[in-house]
Amino acid sequence: MEDFLETLGSGNDMYWKYFVIPLLVAVSLYFTLRSLGVQFRLIPHMFRTISETPGQASDGKKGISAFQAFSISAAARVGTGNVVGVSVAISAGGPGAVFWMWVMAIIVAGAAFAESTLGQLYKIREKTSYVGGPAYYMERGLGKRWMGMLFAAILIFTFPFTFMMVQSNTFTGAVNNSLEAAGGTNTNASSVIITLILVTMIAAVIFGGVRRIANVAQTAVPLMAAIYLVIGIAIIAMNIDQIPGVVSNIFGSAFGLREVAGATIGTAIIVGVQRGMFSNEAGMGSVPNAAATASVSHPVKQGLTQSFGVYFDTLLICSITAFIVLVSNPTLGDEEIAGDLVQMAIGESLGAWSIHVLTVVLLFLTFTSCLGNYYYGESNLRFITSNRFAFTAFRSGILVVAFIGGIATLDLVWAFADVTMGVMAAVNLLALIPLSGIVFKLLKDYEEQTKLGIDPVFTRDRIPGLKGVECWEPESERPDASTNESATDSAVKP
C-alpha cells in the first residue's frame, strides 16, 4: 500500500505541476485581465447580490435565494478543507503553502466568477428549483453533450464519493480526538458508532430534496463559521506578539528562503494550490452547480456572489486556521498528526475544553459539507438520467461511501481526492475558454444597467444569437406573459 500511495502521489504531483496549475493560472488570469479585474472592481456589488430576494419556483413557493445558493456552496467549501486541509498543507508544504493559497485565491476568483455566471445562464427548470452547472453549459453552450457526460461522471466520483469519504473521515476523527481529550479510548467500535450517527444524519436530510439541504446549510454554516472565527481571533489575540514572526515565516518559506520540514518552494506551491482548490473549489466546476439553483435577476449576480465565496473561504477562514496552527510552533512533516494540528493548537492555547467546542464546529461543518457534496452529485446525476431508481440507488450508495470513509485511512482518501480533483478541474477549465465571450457580454450588460442606476435584469434577447438557454426568456415569450408581474420577476420566475 505504501508503494502504491507513493507512486500515486508522485504521478499526481507531476500532473498538477505541469498541467493543472499552469492551466488554472492561465485561465484565471485571462478572465481577470479581460474583465479588468472584476473580482476586485465589483467587491461592493458582491455584498448587495448575496442578499437579493428570490423569485418563485414552479410550485408557487419561494425559489432558492442567492444567500441559500451561497450557503450550499459554502457548505461544501467551509469544512474539512479549511481545517484539516490547511493543517495538511502546512505540515507537508511548510508555512509557505499558506502564501500560495492566498495568491491563488485572489487569482482564481476570476475563474470562479466565470463558471458561476455560466452556471446561472444555462440552468434549467425543475419542479421546485433550478438545476445547472458545467455539464449543462458544456452541452447547451458548447453543444458537446459527451463532454458534459464526462464531467458529470467525474464530479459524481469526486464529490459525493471521494470527497464524501474525506468529510466523514474528518467527522469521525474529530469525535475520536475529543473522546481522547476527555480521557476516553479511540477504538474501532467507537469509529463505527460515530460514523453510523453521521450516516443517519445525512440520510435524514438528503431524502428531503434541495430545499431541505438549503435550509440546513443557511442555518448551520454561518453559525459554525462564526464560532470558529471567534475561537481563532481569541487565539490570535492571546499570541499577538507572535503574529509578525508568523507572517515573516509564511513569506520566507513561500520563496524558499527557509527550509521547513524538508519542504521546497515547489512543494509549497503544489500543496498550497491543491489544498486551496480543495477548500475554495474555484475553477473546479463544483460551485456552479450550487450557483445555478438561485433565483436571481441576472446571471452575473451569482458570479459575483460566488467570487466572494472564494475570499470568504480562503482569505478569511483558511487564514484563521493557518494562524491558529503556526502560533503554536507545531512539529511539521509528521503525517500521523498532520490532520490534527488545529485541534492540538487550540487545546494548547485555550485548554482541553476548547477541543470539544472545535469538535462540535467540525461536526456541523463536515456534516453540511457532506450535504453540499451530495447535492453536487445529484444535480449531475440528473444530467445523466431521470430514472427514479437511479436516484434511490445513488442516495443509498452515498450512505455506504460515507460509512466507509469514516473508518478508512486518511492517506488513501486524500490521495484519491487529489487525483479526481485535478481531472475534474482540467475538464471544466477547458470548457470555460471557448465560452469566455459570453461571460464578457453578460458582464458588459450588467455594468451598463448599473451605470444607469437600475437593478440589472437579464433576458436572453439582450445578447443576439445566444443559443441553448432555457430560462431568461423575454416577457413576451413567457407562458404567463399576460400577468402583471415586474420585470425582475419575469427574469427569475420559471
ZIDATA-V437495 format. One record per pair of residues at least 24 apart in sequence whose C-alpha atoms are under 7 Angstrom apart, sorted by the first residue. I is the first residue (numbers start at 1). J is the second residue. Records with the same first field share a line. If there is no record, write none. Layout:
I=J + J
This chain:
9=415
12=419
16=422
17=270
20=422 + 426
24=429
27=111 + 429
28=107 + 108 + 110 + 111
29=107
31=110 + 111
32=110
35=440
38=110
39=109 + 110 + 307
46=304 + 305 + 308
49=301 + 305
50=305
54=295 + 296
55=295 + 489 + 492 + 493
56=493
57=128 + 129 + 493 + 494
58=127 + 128 + 494
59=127 + 128
63=129 + 295
64=129 + 293 + 294 + 295
65=294 + 295
66=294 + 295 + 296
68=214 + 218
69=290 + 291 + 293 + 294
70=305 + 306
71=214 + 217 + 218 + 221
72=214 + 217 + 290 + 372
73=287 + 290 + 372
74=309
75=217 + 221 + 365 + 368 + 369 + 372
76=368 + 369 + 370 + 372 + 373
77=279 + 280 + 281 + 313 + 369
78=279 + 313 + 365
79=362 + 365 + 366 + 369
80=167 + 170 + 366
81=275 + 278 + 279
82=279 + 317 + 318 + 321
83=321 + 342
84=339 + 340
85=275
86=275 + 318 + 321 + 322
87=338 + 339 + 341 + 342
88=338 + 339
89=271 + 272 + 275
91=332 + 333 + 334 + 338
92=263 + 333
93=263 + 267 + 268 + 271
94=253 + 260 + 261 + 263 + 268
95=249 + 250 + 253
96=250 + 251 + 252 + 253 + 254 + 268
97=254 + 268 + 269 + 271 + 272
98=250 + 272
99=250 + 251 + 254
100=269 + 272 + 273
101=272 + 273 + 276
102=314 + 315
104=273
105=310 + 311 + 314
108=282 + 283
109=282 + 307 + 310
111=282 + 283
112=282 + 283 + 303 + 306 + 307
113=303 + 304 + 306 + 307
114=303 + 439
115=285 + 288 + 432
116=287 + 288 + 291 + 302 + 303 + 306
117=299 + 300 + 302 + 303 + 439
118=439
119=288 + 289 + 291 + 292
120=291 + 292 + 299 + 302
121=299 + 469
122=469 + 470
123=292 + 471
124=470 + 471
125=494
129=293
130=292 + 293
131=289 + 292 + 293 + 379
132=289 + 292 + 379
133=288 + 289 + 292
134=285 + 288 + 428
138=431
140=468 + 469
141=467 + 468
149=384
151=424 + 427
152=380 + 381
154=424
155=377 + 424
156=377 + 380
158=417 + 420 + 421
159=373 + 376 + 377
160=373 + 374 + 377 + 398
161=398 + 401
162=413 + 416 + 417
163=417
164=370 + 373 + 402
165=401 + 402 + 404 + 405 + 406 + 413
166=405 + 413 + 414
167=366 + 369 + 370
168=402 + 405 + 406
169=405 + 406 + 407 + 408 + 410
171=362 + 363 + 366
172=406
174=359 + 362
175=359
178=355 + 356 + 359
181=352
191=406 + 407
192=407
195=403 + 406
196=403
199=399 + 402 + 403
202=371
206=371
213=371
217=368
220=364
221=365
224=361 + 364 + 365
228=361
232=320 + 324
235=324 + 349
236=323 + 324
239=327
242=327
246=326 + 327
261=332 + 333
280=310 + 313 + 314
282=310
283=425 + 429
284=424 + 425 + 428
285=425 + 428
286=376
289=376 + 379
295=492
296=492
297=456 + 457 + 458 + 488 + 491 + 492
298=456 + 457 + 458
300=442 + 443 + 446
457=488 + 491
458=491
459=491
